[in-house]
Amino acid sequence: MLGGLVFGDLADRFGRRLSMAFTMYATLVVSFVSAFSVNYTMFVCLRFLLGVLQQGLQNTVYTLVIELYQPQHRPYAGVIVELFFSSSIMILAGLAYAIRYWRHLQITVALIPMVTVIYPWVIPESLRWLVMKGQTEQAEKQIQRICKTNKIPFPDEIWAVMKKSKRVNVRQKQQYNVTHLFRTWSLMKITLICGYLWVTISSTYYGLTFKVTSLKGNPYLNFFLSGLIETIMATLCLPIMNRFGRKKPVVVGLIFCAVMCLTSGFFNSFTSGLDKLVTAFGLVGKCAGSSTFIIFFVYTTELYPTVVRNVGLGFGMFWARLGGVMAPQLNQWISVLLGFDVIYLFGTLSLIGGLIAFPLPETHRRSLPDSIEEEITLDEGGLADIANTNMESKLGVDEVTTGMEEDNCCTEDV
């Protein structure tokens, strides 16, 4: 919860790469030290700190990845990140099965990410962030390296954008924080709706996970299978986002999840004989929740302008983690203490979420907004789509990838 807010603000103020470097290195250290905890209190405190750092790292990396690609390639970038996450679940299941002593397991888990220590030195800063912060000279150097690597001229359109950005940033040196998410009607609407949707999606997803995965069998195998399901759903999200965009899959996913939850609850009201149906509808609902979770990650990142993108995603993650914390408590209080099937609550929350998501603008094949003014234009449906001229279309994602491999630089539309 805290990591998204704290490091979201820091990433918007001081850059994506600096925030990524700090959270990455600190995570490696804290994760390794936690294996040598002398008591439970020390272990819990270190795990809390680790959670804060990892949430900050996740938000920063996701924002940077989305900003590196053209509109039509952003779904691929987002899904690939999710595939690494789901794959890590399956890997962790195998490690936990092979290494039963928790200290040895923790040391192993801490050492594996050591291969990423060079990332902050080879991954470039977001051009969007550089330009919006007035660091146009550094942005120009990165673009010039890209053009030199790919043997293409520096596009005149980008020169014009750079000159305009210099003039704008001379006049505007404003620092942005979480309060700016509520200073315009457009941003406030997006922030409030996203906050509710993140609570709903997260609590429903984890609530169904606790409810459905409390199945008999090998816990290591069950954990592995949960990662496999995540991988399959992430793969399916790619053609869905490319074909239907972001808004429609989120709306349909939430409503479909609601129907599955309510149907599962209905069959569960019978005393016996329908256990398989209850589990089946619950699993389908969990799959719908999982796919919505993945798509909404991409969607949230695209909704906010560059100046508050990381803090906006961090604010959403605050509510998502709150929903994750609430899920097991809701299962306990409502199901046990009140005698009411909590799946009805998840279904109702999802149905409401699907309905209130309608006012959100579609971001599919649209350039990312950089300023709050551009975000207002996006909300009104006026931002240029991918067919129009922008930096990505001039340099090309394939050329950018080549530039990253040879000169450690990349591009995005400014």
C-alpha positions in Angstrom: 0.0 0.0 0.0 2.6 2.5 1.1 5.1 1.6 -1.6 2.9 2.7 -4.5 2.2 6.1 -3.0 5.8 6.9 -1.8 7.8 5.6 -4.8 5.1 6.7 -7.3 5.7 10.3 -6.2 9.5 9.9 -6.2 9.5 8.4 -9.7 7.4 11.3 -11.0 9.8 13.8 -9.3 13.2 12.2 -9.9 12.8 9.8 -12.7 11.8 6.2 -13.4 15.3 4.9 -13.6 16.5 6.4 -10.3 13.4 5.0 -8.5 13.9 1.6 -10.1 17.5 1.5 -9.1 16.9 2.3 -5.5 14.0 -0.1 -5.0 15.7 -2.9 -6.9 19.0 -2.7 -4.9 17.2 -2.1 -1.6 15.0 -5.1 -2.3 17.9 -7.4 -2.9 19.6 -6.3 0.4 16.4 -6.6 2.5 15.4 -9.9 1.0 18.8 -11.4 1.7 19.0 -10.0 5.3 15.5 -11.4 6.1 16.9 -14.9 5.8 19.0 -14.2 8.9 16.2 -12.9 11.1 16.8 -13.7 14.8 13.2 -13.6 15.8 9.7 -13.3 14.4 9.4 -9.5 15.0 12.5 -8.8 13.0 11.3 -11.1 10.2 7.9 -9.4 10.0 9.4 -5.9 10.0 11.8 -6.8 7.1 8.9 -8.4 5.2 6.9 -5.2 5.6 9.8 -3.2 4.3 10.3 -5.7 1.5 6.6 -5.3 0.5 6.9 -1.5 0.4 10.0 -1.7 -1.8 8.6 -4.3 -4.2 5.4 -2.4 -4.7 7.4 0.7 -5.5 9.6 -1.3 -7.9 6.6 -2.9 -9.6 4.9 0.4 -10.2 8.0 2.1 -11.5 9.0 -0.7 -13.9 5.5 -1.1 -15.2 5.2 2.7 -15.9 8.6 2.7 -17.6 7.8 -0.3 -19.8 4.5 1.2 -21.0 6.2 4.5 -21.8 8.8 2.8 -23.9 6.5 1.6 -26.6 4.2 2.8 -29.3 0.4 2.5 -28.7 -0.1 -0.7 -30.7 2.8 -2.4 -28.9 1.9 -1.4 -25.3 -0.3 -4.5 -24.8 2.6 -6.8 -25.7 4.8 -5.0 -23.2 2.3 -5.2 -20.4 1.5 -8.8 -21.0 5.2 -9.8 -21.1 5.6 -8.2 -17.7 2.7 -10.2 -16.3 4.1 -13.4 -17.9 7.3 -13.0 -15.9 5.2 -12.5 -12.8 3.1 -15.7 -13.4 6.2 -17.7 -14.3 7.8 -16.7 -11.1 4.9 -18.2 -9.2 5.5 -21.6 -10.9 9.3 -21.3 -10.3 8.7 -20.5 -6.6 6.5 -23.6 -6.3 9.3 -25.7 -7.6 11.9 -24.1 -5.3 9.7 -24.4 -2.3 9.1 -28.1 -3.0 12.9 -28.7 -3.4 14.1 -26.5 -0.6 12.1 -27.1 2.5 14.2 -25.1 5.1 12.8 -21.6 5.0 16.2 -19.8 5.5 17.8 -21.6 2.6 14.7 -20.9 0.4 14.8 -17.2 1.3 18.5 -17.0 0.5 17.9 -18.7 -2.9 15.0 -16.3 -3.7 17.2 -13.3 -2.8 20.1 -14.4 -4.9 18.2 -15.3 -8.1 17.4 -11.6 -8.9 21.1 -10.6 -8.7 21.2 -10.9 -12.5 19.1 -7.7 -12.6 21.7 -5.5 -10.9 22.9 -4.1 -14.3 19.4 -3.1 -15.4 19.4 0.5 -14.1 22.7 1.0 -16.1 21.5 -0.4 -19.4 17.8 0.7 -19.4 17.4 4.3 -20.5 15.3 7.0 -18.8 11.8 7.6 -20.1 12.0 10.2 -22.9 8.5 11.3 -21.9 9.7 12.1 -18.4 12.8 13.8 -19.6 10.9 16.1 -21.9 8.2 16.9 -19.4 10.9 17.8 -16.8 12.7 20.1 -19.3 15.7 17.8 -19.7 15.4 18.1 -23.5 19.2 18.0 -24.1 19.4 14.5 -22.5 16.4 13.5 -24.5 17.9 14.8 -27.7 21.1 12.8 -27.1 19.2 9.6 -26.6 17.2 10.2 -29.8 20.4 11.1 -31.8 22.0 7.8 -30.6 18.9 6.0 -31.8 19.0 7.7 -35.2 22.7 7.0 -35.6 22.4 3.4 -34.7 19.6 2.9 -37.2 21.1 5.2 -39.8 18.1 7.4 -40.1 17.9 11.2 -40.0 16.7 13.1 -37.0 13.0 13.7 -38.0 12.0 17.4 -38.4 8.8 16.8 -36.5 10.8 15.7 -33.4 13.0 18.8 -33.6 9.8 20.9 -33.5 8.5 19.0 -30.5 11.8 19.5 -28.7 11.9 23.2 -29.3 8.3 23.6 -28.2 9.0 21.5 -25.1 11.9 23.8 -24.2 9.7 26.9 -24.4 7.0 25.3 -22.4 9.3 24.0 -19.7 11.0 27.4 -19.3 7.6 28.8 -18.3 6.4 25.7 -16.3 8.5 24.3 -13.5 5.7 22.8 -11.5 6.1 19.8 -9.1 3.3 17.3 -9.1 2.1 15.1 -6.3 -1.0 13.0 -5.3 -3.1 16.1 -4.8 -3.0 16.9 -8.5 -5.1 13.7 -9.1 -8.0 15.7 -7.7 -7.5 19.2 -9.1 -9.4 18.7 -12.3 -12.8 17.0 -12.8 -11.3 14.7 -15.5 -8.5 13.4 -13.3 -10.7 13.3 -10.2 -13.2 11.2 -12.1 -10.5 8.8 -13.3 -8.9 8.6 -9.8 -12.1 7.8 -8.0 -13.4 5.3 -10.5 -10.0 3.6 -10.6 -9.8 3.5 -6.8 -13.1 1.7 -6.6 -12.2 -0.7 -9.4 -8.9 -1.6 -7.9 -10.5 -2.4 -4.5 -13.1 -4.4 -6.3 -10.8 -6.3 -8.7 -8.2 -7.0 -6.0 -10.6 -8.1 -3.2 -12.6 -10.2 -5.6 -9.5 -11.8 -7.2 -7.9 -12.7 -3.8 -11.2 -13.5 -2.2 -12.0 -16.1 -4.9 -8.4 -17.3 -4.7 -8.8 -18.0 -1.0 -12.2 -19.6 -1.5 -11.4 -21.7 -4.6 -7.8 -22.7 -3.8 -8.7 -24.1 -0.4 -9.0 -27.4 -2.2 -7.6 -30.7 -1.0 -4.4 -31.9 -2.6 -0.7 -31.1 -2.7 -0.2 -27.4 -1.8 2.9 -27.1 -4.0 1.0 -28.5 -7.0 -1.9 -26.2 -6.3 0.4 -23.2 -6.1 2.0 -24.2 -9.3 -1.3 -24.6 -11.1 -2.4 -21.2 -9.9 0.7 -19.7 -11.6 -0.1 -21.7 -14.7 -3.7 -20.3 -14.8 -2.2 -16.8 -14.5 0.1 -17.5 -17.4 -2.7 -18.8 -19.6 -5.0 -15.8 -18.8 -2.1 -13.3 -19.4 -1.6 -14.8 -22.8 -5.3 -14.6 -23.7 -5.4 -10.9 -22.6 -3.1 -10.0 -25.5 -5.5 -10.7 -28.4 -8.4 -9.4 -26.3 -6.7 -6.0 -25.8 -5.6 -5.7 -29.4 -9.1 -6.5 -30.7 -11.4 -4.8 -28.2 -9.2 -2.2 -26.5 -9.1 -1.7 -22.8 -12.5 -0.3 -21.6 -14.7 -3.0 -23.1 -12.7 -6.0 -21.7 -12.7 -4.3 -18.2 -16.4 -3.7 -18.3 -17.3 -7.1 -19.7 -14.8 -8.9 -17.5 -16.3 -7.3 -14.3 -19.9 -8.1 -15.3 -19.0 -11.6 -16.3 -17.1 -12.2 -13.0 -20.2 -10.9 -11.2 -22.5 -13.3 -13.0 -20.1 -16.2 -12.2 -19.9 -15.2 -8.5 -23.6 -14.9 -8.1 -24.3 -18.2 -9.9 -21.7 -20.0 -7.8 -23.3 -18.5 -4.7 -26.7 -19.6 -5.9 -25.7 -23.2 -6.4 -23.8 -23.2 -3.1 -27.0 -22.4 -1.3 -28.1 -26.0 -1.9 -27.0 -28.4 0.8 -25.3 -31.1 -1.3 -24.7 -32.5 -4.8 -23.6 -29.4 -6.5 -20.0 -28.9 -5.1 -18.5 -29.4 -8.6 -20.7 -26.7 -10.1 -19.9 -24.3 -7.3 -16.1 -24.9 -7.8 -16.4 -24.6 -11.6 -18.2 -21.3 -11.5 -15.8 -20.0 -8.9 -12.8 -21.0 -11.0 -14.3 -19.3 -14.1 -15.0 -16.2 -12.0 -11.4 -16.2 -10.8 -10.1 -16.5 -14.4 -12.3 -13.5 -15.4 -11.0 -11.6 -12.4 -7.4 -12.5 -13.3 -7.7 -11.2 -16.9 -9.4 -8.0 -15.7 -6.6 -7.5 -13.2 -4.0 -7.7 -16.0 -5.9 -5.5 -18.5 -6.6 -2.9 -15.9 -2.9 -2.6 -15.1 -2.3 -1.5 -18.6 -5.4 0.7 -18.7 -4.6 2.6 -15.5 -1.1 3.4 -16.7 -2.5 4.7 -20.0 -5.2 6.9 -18.4 -2.9 9.2 -16.5 -0.6 11.8 -18.0 3.2 11.5 -17.8 3.5 14.2 -15.0 1.4 12.1 -12.6 1.4 8.6 -14.2 3.5 6.9 -11.6 1.8 8.5 -8.6 -1.6 7.8 -10.2 -0.7 4.1 -10.6 0.7 4.1 -7.1 -2.6 5.6 -5.8 -4.5 2.8 -7.5 -2.1 0.2 -6.1 -2.8 1.6 -2.6 -6.5 0.6 -3.0 -5.6 -2.6 -4.7 -3.5 -3.7 -1.8 -6.2 -2.6 0.6 -8.6 -4.9 -1.3 -6.1 -7.7 -1.0 -5.9 -7.2 2.8 -9.7 -7.0 3.1 -10.3 -10.2 1.1 -9.4 -12.8 3.8 -11.1 -10.7 6.5 -14.3 -10.6 4.4 -14.1 -14.3 4.0 -13.8 -14.8 7.7 -16.3 -12.2 9.0 -19.1 -12.5 6.4 -19.0 -16.3 5.8 -18.3 -17.4 9.4 -19.6 -14.8 11.7 -22.7 -13.6 9.6 -23.4 -16.9 7.9 -23.6 -15.2 4.5 -21.7 -16.4 1.5 -19.1 -13.8 0.8 -19.2 -14.6 -2.9 -22.4 -12.7 -3.2 -20.6 -9.6 -2.0 -17.8 -10.1 -4.6 -20.4 -10.5 -7.3 -22.2 -7.3 -6.3 -19.0 -5.3 -6.1 -18.0 -6.5 -9.5 -21.4 -5.7 -11.1 -21.2 -2.1 -9.7 -17.6 -1.8 -10.9 -18.6 -2.9 -14.4 -21.3 -0.2 -14.5 -19.3 2.7 -13.1 -16.4 2.0 -15.6 -18.4 3.3 -18.5 -17.4 7.0 -18.1 -13.7 6.1 -18.5 -12.2 7.1 -21.9 -10.8 4.4 -24.2 -7.0 4.5 -24.6 -6.6 1.8 -27.3 -4.3 3.0 -30.1 -4.0 6.4 -28.6 -0.9 8.4 -27.8 -0.1 8.6 -24.1 -1.1 12.0 -22.6 1.9 13.9 -21.2 0.3 16.9 -19.5 -2.9 17.3 -17.5 -4.3 19.4 -20.4 -3.7 16.5 -22.8 -5.4 14.1 -20.3 -8.5 16.3 -20.4 -8.3 16.1 -24.2 -8.1 12.3 -24.0 -11.1 12.3 -21.7 -13.0 14.2 -24.3 -11.9 11.8 -27.0 -9.7 14.2 -28.8 -6.1 12.8 -28.5 -4.6 11.8 -31.8 -4.6 8.1 -32.5 -1.8 6.0 -33.7 -2.2 6.9 -37.3 -1.1 10.4 -36.6 2.5 11.6 -36.5 4.3 10.9 -33.3 7.8 10.0 -32.2 7.3 6.3 -32.1 5.9 6.2 -35.6 8.9 8.1 -36.9 11.6 6.0 -35.2 9.7 2.7 -35.1 9.7 0.1 -32.3 12.0 -2.3 -34.2 14.5 0.5 -34.7 14.2 1.5 -31.1 14.9 -2.1 -30.0 18.0 -2.1 -32.1 19.1 1.1 -30.5 18.5 -0.3 -27.0 20.7 -3.3 -27.8 23.6 -1.4 -29.2 23.4 2.0 -27.5 21.2 1.4 -24.4 18.6 3.9 -25.5 15.0 3.7 -26.6 12.1 6.0 -27.6 8.5 6.8 -27.1 6.2 9.4 -28.6 6.7 12.8 -27.0 
